[in-house]
Amino acid sequence: MGPRPGKKSKAALSDLGLTHICTLLHAGENPDAIAGIAKEFHYRWVWLPISGASLETLNALDIKSMVVKLADALADEPLPRLYLHCSAGIHRTGFFAVVLLRLQPVAVTDITAALARLRPITAHELGSDRIALAVSRAEALLLEE
């Protein structure tokens, strides 16, 4: 997890041994530039557009289709290594990461610690309201199964 990849972060990105980049930017944030970076490093690119990080925006997302799209993209890779990002790598990224962690399932009591191991600033800045929303959206998906 982290911020939007760019020219300055290409070297660090190439050292991560990634197989995929998942972009959580909306169309106006030029997600195609990330597609170019993914192509340059032979990573598969998955775009899951999110138009902001307000609770209303996040609650309105079709989480099920987003998770299915990501799962489909990862399915052919036996050991996928994913870089998940939005613009700053905090709110949208943290929200979706919590959804994915809860679907693993990581216990609700362990979500913040798991997020902190992945990226401390995201865990610190995400906010309990977004964590609670992400957990509830993931649990709703689990109940559908």
Backbone as ProteinMPNN parsed JSONL, in Angstrom:
{"seq_chain_A": "MGPRPGKKSKAALSDLGLTHICTLLHAGENPDAIAGIAKEFHYRWVWLPISGASLETLNALDIKSMVVKLADALADEPLPRLYLHCSAGIHRTGFFAVVLLRLQPVAVTDITAALARLRPITAHELGSDRIALAVSRAEALLLEE", "coords_chain_A": {"N_chain_A": [[0.843, -1.174, 0.0], [0.35, 2.265, -0.606], [1.172, 5.637, -1.667], [0.167, 7.251, -4.751], [1.911, 5.933, -7.47], [4.775, 7.253, -9.155], [7.156, 9.054, -11.219], [9.336, 9.465, -9.452], [9.089, 7.369, -7.687], [9.443, 5.036, -9.041], [11.772, 3.354, -9.02], [11.768, 2.304, -6.4], [9.345, 0.994, -6.498], [9.838, -0.974, -8.397], [11.498, -2.638, -6.986], [9.901, -4.102, -5.309], [8.957, -6.549, -6.122], [6.501, -6.987, -7.379], [3.365, -8.21, -8.718], [1.036, -7.097, -9.487], [-0.654, -3.939, -9.815], [-3.012, -2.069, -8.14], [-5.229, 0.411, -8.694], [-6.928, 3.049, -7.171], [-8.089, 5.421, -8.075], [-10.104, 8.152, -9.352], [-11.49, 8.845, -12.621], [-10.727, 11.45, -13.359], [-8.267, 11.793, -12.209], [-6.204, 10.899, -13.738], [-5.704, 7.984, -14.156], [-4.644, 6.406, -16.156], [-1.962, 6.941, -16.426], [-0.829, 5.406, -14.462], [-1.381, 2.922, -15.424], [0.442, 2.884, -17.492], [2.873, 2.812, -16.085], [2.605, 0.339, -14.83], [2.593, -1.303, -17.08], [5.166, -0.828, -18.045], [6.732, -2.164, -16.146], [5.851, -4.703, -16.426], [3.701, -5.481, -14.858], [0.448, -6.526, -13.902], [-2.402, -4.498, -14.276], [-4.995, -3.158, -12.356], [-7.87, -1.348, -12.29], [-9.898, 0.232, -10.076], [-12.182, 2.408, -9.838], [-12.596, 5.058, -7.555], [-14.273, 7.802, -6.345], [-13.542, 9.557, -4.307], [-13.155, 10.017, -0.716], [-15.126, 10.36, 1.152], [-17.477, 9.356, 3.667], [-20.006, 8.911, 2.606], [-19.49, 8.549, -0.135], [-17.827, 6.27, -0.064], [-19.568, 4.43, 1.123], [-21.432, 4.129, -0.87], [-20.193, 2.635, -2.803], [-19.929, -0.16, -5.041], [-18.983, -2.636, -3.595], [-18.859, -5.419, -3.781], [-18.61, -5.959, -6.58], [-16.173, -4.732, -7.011], [-14.392, -6.237, -5.423], [-14.693, -8.719, -6.645], [-13.729, -8.132, -9.216], [-11.032, -7.538, -8.628], [-10.246, -10.005, -7.495], [-10.584, -11.677, -9.721], [-8.584, -10.639, -11.365], [-6.318, -11.338, -9.944], [-6.387, -14.06, -9.939], [-4.968, -15.754, -11.729], [-2.407, -15.788, -10.836], [-0.194, -17.503, -8.852], [1.135, -16.646, -6.486], [0.328, -13.805, -5.767], [1.501, -10.421, -5.653], [0.612, -7.434, -4.565], [0.299, -3.969, -5.186], [-1.45, -1.541, -3.687], [-3.162, 1.453, -4.135], [-4.205, 4.897, -3.829], [-4.49, 8.33, -4.211], [-2.991, 9.634, -2.059], [-2.647, 7.369, -0.604], [-3.987, 6.795, 1.725], [-6.865, 7.287, 2.689], [-8.874, 6.208, 0.726], [-7.356, 3.996, -0.047], [-6.781, 2.798, 2.452], [-9.397, 2.23, 3.349], [-10.274, 0.322, 1.407], [-8.316, -1.606, 1.761], [-8.891, -2.454, 4.366], [-11.374, -3.66, 3.907], [-10.5, -5.819, 2.317], [-8.773, -7.112, 4.138], [-10.572, -7.89, 6.127], [-12.106, -9.696, 4.737], [-10.393, -11.831, 4.581], [-10.415, -14.066, 6.638], [-9.484, -11.378, 8.687], [-9.579, -10.856, 12.097], [-11.817, -8.488, 13.542], [-10.79, -7.131, 15.736], [-8.116, -7.184, 15.182], [-7.651, -5.677, 12.94], [-6.675, -2.952, 12.795], [-4.032, -3.251, 13.69], [-3.044, -4.998, 11.742], [-3.282, -3.381, 9.485], [-1.513, -1.355, 10.231], [0.905, -2.732, 10.139], [1.166, -3.016, 7.423], [1.158, -0.359, 6.434], [1.977, 2.161, 8.359], [1.22, 4.964, 8.49], [-1.171, 5.029, 7.101], [-2.836, 3.446, 8.707], [-2.877, 5.074, 10.969], [-4.029, 7.473, 10.068], [-6.442, 6.841, 8.792], [-8.909, 6.642, 10.197], [-11.461, 5.855, 12.556], [-14.113, 5.813, 11.754], [-14.105, 5.236, 8.982], [-12.851, 2.765, 9.071], [-14.748, 1.258, 10.508], [-16.907, 1.385, 8.707], [-15.801, 0.048, 6.477], [-15.36, -2.497, 7.576], [-18.013, -3.228, 8.135], [-19.087, -3.277, 5.546], [-17.563, -5.331, 4.391], [-18.291, -7.48, 6.024], [-20.97, -7.679, 5.362], [-20.731, -8.692, 2.791], [-19.623, -11.175, 3.412], [-21.78, -12.351, 4.685], [-23.471, -12.763, 2.567], [-22.525, -15.01, 1.325]], "CA_chain_A": [[0.0, 0.0, 0.0], [1.095, 3.494, -0.585], [0.646, 6.722, -2.488], [0.187, 7.117, -6.203], [3.258, 5.788, -8.026], [5.178, 8.254, -10.136], [8.539, 8.975, -11.696], [10.282, 9.385, -8.341], [8.941, 6.125, -6.925], [9.571, 3.872, -9.925], [12.835, 2.453, -8.58], [11.295, 1.598, -5.209], [8.264, 0.116, -6.936], [10.403, -2.13, -9.109], [12.167, -3.499, -6.004], [8.921, -4.779, -4.452], [8.607, -7.871, -6.643], [5.054, -6.985, -7.571], [2.721, -8.816, -9.88], [-0.13, -6.282, -9.816], [-0.918, -2.633, -9.211], [-4.442, -1.772, -8.08], [-5.4, 1.856, -8.629], [-8.219, 3.472, -6.633], [-8.269, 6.819, -8.471], [-11.212, 8.373, -10.275], [-11.051, 9.121, -13.998], [-10.108, 12.767, -13.428], [-6.943, 11.761, -11.59], [-5.3, 10.318, -14.735], [-5.26, 6.63, -13.797], [-3.927, 5.783, -17.272], [-0.52, 7.077, -16.187], [-0.438, 4.248, -13.641], [-1.399, 1.784, -16.358], [1.722, 2.934, -18.197], [3.922, 2.346, -15.172], [2.406, -1.106, -14.683], [3.031, -1.936, -18.33], [6.629, -0.707, -18.101], [7.336, -3.178, -15.274], [5.185, -5.981, -16.715], [2.735, -5.798, -13.814], [-0.942, -6.4, -14.329], [-3.008, -3.304, -13.696], [-6.421, -3.24, -12.052], [-8.407, -0.033, -11.938], [-11.167, 0.233, -9.357], [-12.37, 3.842, -9.607], [-13.273, 5.596, -6.377], [-14.315, 9.246, -6.568], [-13.258, 10.33, -3.106], [-13.092, 9.197, 0.488], [-16.155, 10.679, 2.138], [-18.217, 8.167, 4.078], [-21.11, 8.722, 1.672], [-18.923, 7.986, -1.363], [-17.367, 4.914, 0.216], [-20.727, 3.578, 1.397], [-22.164, 3.921, -2.12], [-19.428, 1.785, -3.72], [-20.322, -1.548, -5.263], [-17.83, -3.356, -3.056], [-18.837, -6.789, -4.291], [-18.036, -6.003, -7.93], [-14.764, -4.356, -6.905], [-13.665, -7.389, -4.894], [-14.707, -9.747, -7.687], [-12.811, -7.705, -10.286], [-9.667, -7.733, -8.145], [-10.019, -11.449, -7.363], [-10.407, -12.206, -11.079], [-7.27, -10.201, -11.86], [-5.275, -12.04, -9.193], [-6.631, -15.501, -9.968], [-3.984, -16.508, -12.514], [-1.089, -15.657, -10.215], [-0.178, -18.349, -7.649], [1.56, -15.854, -5.327], [0.244, -12.398, -6.178], [2.027, -9.335, -4.808], [-0.225, -6.327, -4.997], [0.483, -2.609, -4.668], [-2.754, -0.896, -3.621], [-2.943, 2.887, -3.922], [-5.055, 5.971, -4.341], [-3.594, 9.471, -4.407], [-2.061, 9.708, -0.925], [-2.481, 6.044, -0.011], [-4.499, 6.795, 3.09], [-8.287, 7.07, 2.94], [-9.449, 5.197, -0.171], [-6.509, 2.804, 0.05], [-7.015, 2.184, 3.758], [-10.75, 1.68, 3.363], [-10.344, -0.908, 0.611], [-7.438, -2.586, 2.418], [-9.631, -3.019, 5.498], [-12.341, -4.598, 3.323], [-9.772, -7.029, 1.924], [-8.3, -7.796, 5.346], [-11.718, -8.514, 6.816], [-12.538, -10.831, 3.923], [-9.402, -12.909, 4.682], [-10.818, -12.924, 7.442], [-8.714, -10.908, 9.837], [-10.527, -10.481, 13.14], [-12.048, -7.046, 13.667], [-9.883, -6.608, 16.759], [-6.746, -7.181, 14.651], [-7.617, -4.905, 11.687], [-5.79, -1.785, 12.878], [-2.649, -3.731, 13.777], [-2.676, -5.524, 10.419], [-3.115, -2.216, 8.618], [-0.291, -0.675, 10.666], [2.059, -3.487, 9.626], [1.254, -2.746, 5.987], [1.544, 1.044, 6.248], [1.599, 2.827, 9.613], [0.517, 6.241, 8.345], [-2.546, 4.744, 6.683], [-3.55, 3.005, 9.904], [-3.003, 6.21, 11.878], [-4.836, 8.557, 9.497], [-7.673, 6.37, 8.158], [-10.063, 7.03, 11.013], [-12.299, 4.754, 13.021], [-15.364, 5.786, 11.006], [-13.878, 4.514, 7.728], [-12.578, 1.369, 9.425], [-16.033, 0.639, 10.851], [-17.676, 1.238, 7.471], [-15.171, -1.006, 5.677], [-15.646, -3.773, 8.238], [-19.427, -3.573, 7.95], [-19.293, -3.621, 4.126], [-16.964, -6.657, 4.177], [-19.114, -8.473, 6.714], [-22.186, -7.855, 4.564], [-20.351, -9.618, 1.715], [-19.452, -12.505, 3.997], [-23.108, -12.889, 4.983], [-24.094, -13.157, 1.297], [-21.999, -16.303, 0.881]], "C_chain_A": [[0.881, 1.227, 0.0], [0.448, 4.549, -1.448], [0.745, 6.382, -3.97], [1.624, 6.973, -6.699], [3.535, 6.866, -9.07], [6.637, 8.082, -10.505], [9.531, 8.759, -10.557], [10.21, 8.052, -7.589], [9.125, 4.869, -7.772], [10.625, 2.883, -9.443], [12.38, 1.634, -7.372], [10.195, 0.609, -5.578], [8.81, -1.137, -7.607], [11.079, -3.106, -8.159], [11.202, -4.331, -5.158], [8.536, -6.178, -4.932], [7.123, -8.033, -6.887], [4.616, -7.81, -8.768], [1.579, -7.938, -10.384], [-0.038, -4.908, -9.156], [-2.419, -2.426, -9.273], [-4.611, -0.295, -7.772], [-6.816, 2.2, -8.197], [-8.458, 4.965, -6.902], [-9.513, 6.952, -9.335], [-10.659, 8.828, -11.622], [-10.336, 10.46, -14.128], [-8.72, 12.849, -12.828], [-5.913, 11.055, -12.478], [-4.785, 8.927, -14.343], [-4.472, 5.947, -14.921], [-2.412, 5.914, -17.123], [-0.006, 5.893, -15.363], [-0.446, 2.988, -14.501], [-0.085, 1.718, -17.123], [2.878, 2.441, -17.342], [3.812, 0.827, -14.998], [2.911, -1.838, -15.92], [4.55, -1.934, -18.444], [7.32, -1.808, -17.295], [6.728, -4.57, -15.461], [4.319, -6.458, -15.554], [1.348, -5.748, -14.439], [-1.546, -5.23, -13.573], [-4.502, -3.521, -13.525], [-6.866, -1.855, -11.617], [-9.778, -0.202, -11.319], [-11.462, 1.686, -8.986], [-13.152, 4.152, -8.333], [-13.139, 7.113, -6.453], [-14.05, 10.106, -5.346], [-13.357, 9.434, -1.895], [-14.104, 9.602, 1.551], [-16.891, 9.391, 2.496], [-19.359, 7.867, 3.115], [-20.619, 8.074, 0.38], [-18.518, 6.537, -1.147], [-18.531, 3.952, 0.455], [-21.499, 3.256, 0.126], [-21.436, 2.993, -3.094], [-20.04, 0.397, -3.851], [-19.121, -2.42, -4.882], [-17.735, -4.763, -3.64], [-18.206, -6.844, -5.678], [-16.558, -5.622, -7.916], [-13.924, -5.547, -6.432], [-13.594, -8.498, -5.946], [-13.737, -9.389, -8.81], [-11.353, -7.91, -9.862], [-9.332, -9.221, -8.03], [-9.794, -12.092, -8.733], [-9.03, -11.86, -11.631], [-6.128, -10.96, -11.195], [-5.309, -13.553, -9.382], [-5.567, -16.312, -10.697], [-2.593, -16.511, -11.901], [-1.052, -16.482, -8.931], [0.222, -17.599, -6.375], [1.521, -14.369, -5.681], [0.856, -11.462, -5.149], [1.447, -8.048, -5.359], [0.214, -5.019, -4.36], [-0.861, -1.913, -4.801], [-2.538, 0.578, -3.329], [-4.116, 3.719, -4.396], [-4.104, 7.14, -4.566], [-2.539, 9.533, -3.294], [-1.823, 8.346, -0.275], [-3.014, 5.957, 1.404], [-5.98, 6.415, 3.15], [-8.926, 6.022, 2.034], [-8.677, 3.891, -0.062], [-6.764, 2.071, 1.364], [-8.383, 1.539, 3.853], [-10.798, 0.344, 2.627], [-9.44, -1.991, 1.201], [-8.144, -3.237, 3.599], [-10.688, -4.001, 4.994], [-11.635, -5.913, 3.004], [-9.266, -7.817, 3.132], [-9.444, -8.535, 6.041], [-12.236, -9.714, 6.037], [-11.582, -12.012, 4.031], [-9.822, -14.083, 5.547], [-9.8, -12.626, 8.553], [-9.753, -10.465, 10.859], [-10.63, -8.963, 13.247], [-11.069, -6.43, 14.658], [-8.438, -6.505, 16.269], [-6.577, -6.299, 13.41], [-6.614, -3.756, 11.758], [-4.334, -2.205, 12.941], [-2.174, -4.276, 12.435], [-2.434, -4.382, 9.443], [-1.824, -1.476, 8.957], [0.961, -1.408, 10.198], [2.255, -3.216, 8.134], [1.718, -1.323, 5.702], [1.079, 1.856, 7.457], [0.818, 4.128, 9.433], [-0.927, 6.045, 7.908], [-3.375, 4.326, 7.888], [-3.831, 4.179, 10.833], [-4.008, 7.244, 11.372], [-6.202, 8.126, 8.961], [-8.926, 6.781, 8.909], [-10.967, 5.86, 11.338], [-13.62, 4.675, 12.252], [-15.215, 5.032, 9.684], [-13.577, 3.033, 7.984], [-13.891, 0.647, 9.718], [-16.887, 0.413, 9.602], [-17.114, 0.107, 6.614], [-15.453, -2.382, 6.272], [-17.098, -4.178, 7.991], [-19.718, -3.956, 6.5], [-18.707, -4.999, 3.816], [-17.816, -7.738, 4.824], [-20.432, -8.705, 5.993], [-21.913, -8.812, 3.403], [-20.208, -11.044, 2.237], [-20.793, -13.152, 4.304], [-23.824, -13.352, 3.72], [-23.679, -14.564, 0.88], [-22.783, -17.472, 1.404]], "O_chain_A": [[1.993, 1.23, 0.527], [-0.682, 4.385, -1.908], [1.323, 5.371, -4.368], [2.47, 7.809, -6.38], [2.631, 7.322, -9.77], [7.271, 7.089, -10.148], [10.461, 7.962, -10.683], [11.171, 7.659, -6.929], [8.978, 3.756, -7.267], [10.38, 1.676, -9.459], [12.581, 0.421, -7.326], [10.13, -0.489, -5.025], [8.292, -2.235, -7.401], [11.221, -4.284, -8.487], [11.637, -5.175, -4.374], [7.857, -6.912, -4.214], [6.555, -9.095, -6.631], [5.385, -8.068, -9.694], [1.196, -8.015, -11.551], [0.566, -4.74, -8.096], [-3.032, -2.586, -10.329], [-4.189, 0.186, -6.721], [-7.787, 1.712, -8.776], [-8.973, 5.679, -6.041], [-9.935, 5.99, -9.976], [-9.478, 9.159, -11.732], [-9.42, 10.585, -14.941], [-8.063, 13.884, -12.933], [-4.853, 10.658, -11.992], [-3.578, 8.719, -14.214], [-3.715, 5.011, -14.663], [-1.665, 5.085, -17.641], [1.122, 5.439, -15.553], [0.386, 2.099, -14.322], [0.442, 0.634, -17.376], [3.759, 1.732, -17.828], [4.82, 0.121, -15.018], [3.576, -2.869, -15.814], [5.149, -2.915, -18.884], [8.36, -2.324, -17.703], [7.061, -5.501, -14.728], [4.207, -7.655, -15.29], [1.113, -5.007, -15.393], [-1.248, -4.999, -12.401], [-5.184, -4.003, -14.43], [-6.306, -1.269, -10.691], [-10.702, -0.713, -11.951], [-11.037, 2.148, -7.927], [-14.215, 3.588, -8.076], [-12.039, 7.644, -6.604], [-14.327, 11.305, -5.378], [-13.611, 8.236, -2.017], [-13.963, 9.235, 2.717], [-16.917, 8.446, 1.707], [-19.649, 6.703, 2.838], [-21.256, 7.157, -0.139], [-18.835, 5.673, -1.964], [-18.481, 2.795, 0.038], [-22.155, 2.217, 0.051], [-22.009, 2.603, -4.112], [-20.596, -0.146, -2.896], [-18.359, -2.871, -5.737], [-16.643, -5.236, -3.954], [-17.35, -7.692, -5.928], [-15.778, -6.133, -8.72], [-12.862, -5.821, -6.991], [-12.556, -9.137, -6.114], [-13.005, -10.25, -9.298], [-10.538, -8.398, -10.645], [-8.247, -9.644, -8.428], [-8.921, -12.946, -8.887], [-8.388, -12.683, -12.283], [-5.09, -11.197, -11.814], [-4.358, -14.246, -9.02], [-5.294, -17.45, -10.315], [-1.695, -17.181, -12.411], [-1.806, -16.192, -8.002], [-0.301, -17.891, -5.299], [2.567, -13.747, -5.872], [0.747, -11.678, -3.942], [1.756, -7.633, -6.476], [0.471, -4.955, -3.158], [-1.355, -1.719, -5.912], [-1.82, 0.93, -2.393], [-4.905, 3.301, -5.244], [-3.002, 6.937, -5.073], [-1.339, 9.487, -3.566], [-0.895, 8.192, 0.519], [-2.55, 5.138, 2.197], [-6.313, 5.326, 3.617], [-9.472, 5.038, 2.532], [-9.267, 2.812, 0.007], [-6.943, 0.853, 1.374], [-8.52, 0.433, 4.376], [-11.3, -0.647, 3.158], [-9.777, -3.174, 1.142], [-8.012, -4.442, 3.812], [-10.879, -5.062, 5.59], [-12.109, -6.988, 3.373], [-9.325, -9.046, 3.144], [-9.283, -9.673, 6.484], [-12.756, -10.657, 6.634], [-11.936, -13.111, 3.605], [-9.525, -15.185, 5.084], [-9.333, -13.525, 9.252], [-10.706, -9.769, 10.511], [-9.645, -8.249, 13.062], [-10.576, -5.324, 14.438], [-7.627, -5.811, 16.881], [-5.469, -6.187, 12.884], [-5.785, -3.609, 10.86], [-3.484, -1.578, 12.31], [-1.034, -4.042, 12.035], [-1.483, -4.419, 8.662], [-1.118, -1.019, 8.057], [1.971, -0.774, 9.892], [3.385, -3.191, 7.646], [2.566, -1.101, 4.837], [-0.099, 2.199, 7.554], [-0.15, 4.368, 10.155], [-1.807, 6.811, 8.301], [-4.495, 4.804, 8.067], [-4.91, 4.263, 11.42], [-4.754, 7.824, 12.161], [-7.045, 8.984, 8.699], [-9.9, 7.223, 8.3], [-11.208, 4.988, 10.503], [-14.189, 3.592, 12.111], [-16.104, 4.269, 9.307], [-13.992, 2.162, 7.219], [-14.115, -0.457, 9.223], [-17.516, -0.635, 9.461], [-17.873, -0.705, 6.084], [-15.754, -3.326, 5.541], [-17.38, -5.334, 7.675], [-20.511, -4.864, 6.25], [-19.302, -5.759, 3.051], [-18.036, -8.795, 4.234], [-20.957, -9.819, 6.012], [-22.757, -9.644, 3.068], [-20.623, -12.0, 1.581], [-20.932, -14.37, 4.196], [-24.685, -14.23, 3.78], [-24.412, -15.235, 0.154], [-22.451, -18.62, 1.109]]}, "name": "protein", "num_of_chains": 1, "seq": "MGPRPGKKSKAALSDLGLTHICTLLHAGENPDAIAGIAKEFHYRWVWLPISGASLETLNALDIKSMVVKLADALADEPLPRLYLHCSAGIHRTGFFAVVLLRLQPVAVTDITAALARLRPITAHELGSDRIALAVSRAEALLLEE"}
